[in-house]
Amino acid sequence: MADQQIDPWSVQAGTDEQGNTLEFDYVKISRTWNTKLIDETLLERFEKVTGKKPHRWLRRGLFFSHRDFDRILDSYERGDKFFLYTGRGPSSGSLHIGHTIPFEFTRWLQDVFDVPLVIMLTDDEKALFREKLTFEEVMQYSRDNARDIIAMGFDANKTFIYSDLKYLSGHFLLNAWEFSKLVTFNQVRGAFGFNESALESDECRCFFPSLQCVAAFATSYPEIWGDDPDSDLRSKQTAKIPCLIPMAIDQDPYFRLVRDNSHRMRFPSPKPAIIHSKFLTALQGPGGKMSASNPNSAVFMSDTPNQIKNKINRHAFSGGKETIEEHRKYGGNPDVDVAYQYLTYFEDDDEKLKKIYDDYKSGTLATGELKKECIALMQGYVKEFQERRNAVTDEVLQNYMKPRKLEWKGNPNPVKSVGKPEGKPESKPEGKSEGKPMKVANKD
């Protein structure tokens, strides 16, 4: 029997006394890390403020937890500036469908809020933490992944994508060095579960979190706001611009560090707001996470239609019974069936999804029929992506990755009297962290 282990580098589901893999307990994660669960009240406020129906992933609880998302809604309602930030650790040359979830959701948020977005490619981290990867390899992965990300449909006028190994300098590094002075070794160890042997292997592992943390500071990107990147001075006004970070829950430890220390910077920044997603289950079933190192754990965005069909038919965990007769009599379990779980992400029609759920549970819908439905949906999703990916030329790539002033409009109908103005970040007593580390293993 073992507890689930979750951190930015390693995700492992818990096991029961018989060694069976358990589903991730997201309520436990939220309680342990002291996040807030997204409820109907918050979704109703989102719809009222934006005039948009919440995304199906919000309605279905697939983005399930947050920190201060309500404050971002206040900022939007007032017409205040804020920006989106998300990222990708480029460990392979192609994204899988699990990687596309935060990007598709972020693109939707960008469309709804009409705000600037920065996308960080942590090629430096992958070279540091993956012994077999060279810096040259991860820089190529960054370029390949950037093309994939562009194919998700982000607006070029308000999106900046950058490689750490290419971009980090100037104000970004000023922020990182200043932030690293504020954070103690014990805070880093507490947030990530590092043990001393893990840190002794590479001193850079202790500093890297500061780089990812300050990516949430607006002053790290002087170009996109029209500030002077060559100035020795960071903008005090720009520092007041808040940030919203959509991400998988395993990345939360980085931004607990930011939220505990952002008010201590020379020019204080608001605590970044965060919205957390669940993990898209690996093909092998409950408790698994898709991995770029295991081609049969996921549908990749470079897969052919036949590869998608074979992966789902051969490897997708089934909630059906062993024989068709038993299935018709007793029904299947859609809650653990991977094909159905994928439909909950990619089928937009709520009524159709409910009918599939009911029919499978009653035995009316067979496992083969459910997989056929999933295969068709995945093939269509990947085909459309590949067509957009083929249109990403070198010139398009360079445009997205060029530091420049971005253009956006924000809320067209602001209500200035709403809420408390941003730019006056709340102080919080030093030493009171927003969560506890999950049990984690050595990061080797």
N, C-alpha and C positions, 0 to 999 in steps of 0.2 A: 504494500500500500504506500502510495507516495502522493504528496501534494503537487498541484500544478506549479510550474516554474515559468515565470514570464519576465523578460527584460528585453532591452533593445537588440540583443544579439542571439538570444536563445529562447524558444517557446516550446514548452513541453506540457501536455495535458497530464492531469493526475491519473492515478490507477487505484482500483479497489483491491480488496484483500486477495482476490484471485488473480491479480495482475492485469485485469481488463482495463482498457483505456476508457476514461470517462470524458464526457463533454466538458468544455470549459465552463466554469462557474463565473459568469460575468457579474452577477450581483455580489459575489464574494470579492472579486477584483475591485469593483466600485467601492465597496465598504472598506476594504483594506487600504486603498489609495485615496479614500476620502473624496471621491468625485460625486457628482449629482446625476441621478438617473433622469433621462429625458422623459417627461410625462406629457399628458394631453394638454395641460395648462400651458406649457411652454410651446407646444405645437400650435395651439390656438392663437397664442400671442404672435408667433412667427407669421401665421397667415394674415392676421389683422394688420401687422406692421408692413409686410411686404406686398400684400395683395396676391400672393402666390400660394397654391396648395403645397404643403410639405412634400418633399421628395418621397417616393415610395420606400426608400431605405430608412427614412425617418418614421414614416407611418408604420412600418413593419418591425421597428425596433432593431434594425441592423446597425444603424448609428444610434447608440443606446445611452451614452453618458457624456457629460460635459463639465467644463469649468468656465463659468462666467459667460456662457453664450447669451444669457439674458442681457448682459451689459452691452454686448455687440448689437443686439436689437435696439437698445436705447440709443447707441451711437448712430445707427442707421436712421432711426426715426428722427433724430435731431439734425441729420444731414452732416454729421461730423466725419472726418476722414478716418478710415482704417484700411488695413490691407490683409490679404490672405497669404499664408505661407504654408507650403507643404514640401515634400521631398521624396527622394528615392536613393537607396544605396545600390549602386550599379555593380552587381556581382555576376551578371551574365549579360549576353548580348540581346536578349529578348525578354519582354515582360510576360508574365502569365496573367490569367484573368483576375486572380486575386490582387495583383498589383494595380490593375485598372480601377478597382473600386474607389480608393481615395481620390484618384485623379478625376474620374467621372463625377464624383460628388463635388469636388472642388470646382470643376468647370461649371457645374450647375449653380453653385454658390456665387461664382463670379458673374454669371448671367443674371442672377436674381438681384445681387447687391450692386453690380456695376462698379467694381473696385479693382485696384491693382493687385497683382499676384506675383510672388516670387517662388521659384521652385529650385530647391537646393539638391544638387547631385553630389552625394558624399563619397566621391571616388577616393579621397584621402583615407576615410575611415575603412573602406573595404580593403585597401592595400595594407593598412596597419593591422587589422584584425583577422585577415585571411592570409595565412602564411604562404600559401601557394600562389597568390596573385601578385603580379608585379604592378608598379605604378603605371607603366606603359599600357598594360592590359586594361586596367580599370579606367584609364582615360579614354580608350576606345569604347569600352562599355558605356561610358558616359555619353559619348556622341551617339551611339546606337540607341540608348534609352531615351535620350532627348528627342530623337526622331519619333520614337514610339509615343512619347508624352505629347508632342505637338499634334500627332494624329488623333489625340483625344478631343481636339477641337477648341483649344484655348484661343482667345482673342489676342492676336499679336500686338495690338496697340496697348494692351494693359497687362502683358505677361513677360516676365524676365526669367529665363532659365539659365542657371550657371553651374559650372563645374568648380568645386572647391579648389582643385589643383590649378585651375586657370584664373579664377577671379579673386581669391582671398588676398586682400592687401588693404592699404589705406585705412579708411574709417572702420571697415569690418574688423581688421586686426587690432586697431585701437580698442574697439569694444571688447574683443576676445581677451586681450592682455589685461584690461582693466577688470573685466568680470572674473578672470582667473585669480586676481588678487583678493577678491571678495569671498571666494568659495574655499572652504577648508577641505583637507583630505577626508576628514570624517563625513562631511556632507556628500562628497562624491561617492564614497564607499557606501553610505547609507542609502543614497538614491538608487545605485546600480547593483548593490550587493557584491561589489568587488572585494576580493580578499587580497591580502598583501602579496601573495605569490603571483597573482594575476598582474598586479601593477609592477612588480619587480621585473617582470619579463620585458616590458616596454614602458618607459616613462611617458611616451607620447600618449598612451592610453588614458592617462590621468588628465592630460591637457585637452584632448580632443573634445570632450563634452562641452567645454567652453565655446568652441567654434559652433557647434550645432545650437547651443543655447542662444548666442547673440544673433543668430539668424532671425530671431523673433523681434529684434530691435529695428525700428525704422531707420535709425541713423547708420545702420550697416550698409544701406543702399542710397548714398547721396544722389546718385544719378537719376533715380526714378522720380525723385521729388523736385529735381531742378537745383539741388544744392551743389556746391563746388567740391568735387571729390579730391582736388589737390590742396584744399585748405587744411591747415593743421587743426582746425576747430570743427567739431561736430555741432550740428544745429540743435539748440535747446528746444526750439519749437517742434522740429521733426521728431525729437525724442518722445514727445507727448502722443504721437500717433499710435493707437493700439493695433493689435494683431489678432487674427483668428486663425487657428491651426487645425484643419481636419486631418486626422491620422488614425492609424490602428492603435489600440490601447497599449501595445507593448512599448511604444515610444514615449509614454507619459513621463517616465523618470527624468528625462532631459528637462522638461518644462516645469516640473516641480521645482527644480533647481532655479530656473529663471524666475518663477513666481515668488520664490523665497528671497530673491536677492535683487530683483530689477529696481526696486526703490532705493537701493544703495549706490547705484551708479551716479557718476558726477552729474549727469543730466538724467534724472530718473525717468523710467518708462513705465507705462501701465503693465500690470500682469497680463501676459498673453492669455486670450481665451482659447479654449480647446474643445473640440468635439470628437468623440472617440467612436471608432467602428469596431465591430466584432471581426474575428478572423473568418474568411471564407474557407470552409472545410476542405481539406485535401480529398482527392478522389477515394482514398482508402477509408474515409469515414470519420466518425465523431472523435474529437480530440486531436485530429491531425491538422497540420498547417502546410499549405503548399510550399514547395521548396524548389528554387531554381536548380539545385544540384540533383534533384530526382525528377526526371522527365515524365515519369508515370504518376507523379503526385498531383499533376495539374494539367489543364489545357493551356497551352502557350499561344501567344498572339501570332506566332509564326507557323502554327500547325496547319496542315492541310485538312480539308473536310474529312478525308478518310482517316487521318490520324485522330481527329476529334471523335469520330464515330467509334473507332477501335478503343480509344482510351475510356470512353464512357461505358461502352458495352462490356469491356473486360475488367476494368479497374474500379468503376464507381460502386461504392458500397450500397447494397440494397436493403431496404426495409421490408421487402416482400418475404413471403413464406417459401419453403423449400420446393413445394410442388404447386402447380397451378390450381389443383383441386383444393389444397389447404388455403391458398391465397383467396380463392373465390369464397370459401366458407368463412374464414376468420379475418380476412383483410390484411392490409400491410400497415407499416408504421412510417408515415411520411416524415415524422419528426427526426428520424435518423437516416432517412434515405437521401443520399447525396444528390441524385438527379432532381429530387423535389427541392432540396435546399438551394440548388443553383437556380431553379425556377423562381424562388422567392426573391432572388437578386435581379434577375433579368426579364421576368415577365411583368409587364406594366399593368396588365388588366387584373384588378383585385378580384372581381367576380369570377373570372376564369381560373385564377389561382385557387380560390376557395372551392370551386367545383372539382378541380384536380385533387385537392387535399381530401375532400369528402369521398370522391369515387375511389381513390386509392385505399383509404382507410376502410371502406366498406367491402373492398374486393372487386368492385365493378371494373376498375382500371388495373390492368396487370403491370408487372414490373417492366416487361419489354415495351409496353405502350408508353409508360412514363419515361423511360430512357429515350425512346424515339422522339418524344416531345422535347426533351432536354437537348438532344443532339441537334435537332433542327434549329432551336433557338441559339445554341452556342455557335453553330456553323454560320448562321446569319450575322451574329455579333462580330465574329472574328473576320468574316469576309469584308464587311463594311469597314472595319478597322484597317485591314490590309490595303484596301483601295485608297484610303486617306493616307496611309503610311507611304505608299508609292509616290504620292504627290509631294512629299517633303524633300525638296532639293537642297543642295549645299547652301544655296543662297537663302532659302527659307530658314534653315537651321541657324545660319550666322545671324539673321535678323532677330530671332528669338533670344540668342545668347549674347547679343551686343548690349553692354551697359548703356542705358539711354533714359531719357525722361518718358514716362508712361502717360497715357491719356485715358481718363475715365470721367464719369459724370456723377456717380453716386445716386442718392435718393432725389428724385425730381420734385418731391413734395414734402420737404422736411417740416417737422413740428419742433420749433426751437425750445419750447418750454418743458420738454420731456426729460425726466431723469436728472442725474448728476453729471455735469460736464466731465468728459475725459480729460486727461492731461494732468490730473491731480491724483496720481496713483496712491492707493491706500498703503500706508506703512503696515508692516506686520511685525510683531515682536520677533527679534532674532532668535533662531533656534527652534521655532515651532514650525515643523515641516508639514506639508499638506498630504502626507501619506507615508506608508511604510513600504520598504522593499519587499517584493515577493521573494520566496526562497529561490535562489539562483545557483547555478553551477559556475565553476571556473570558466572564464571566457576563452580558453585555449581552443 
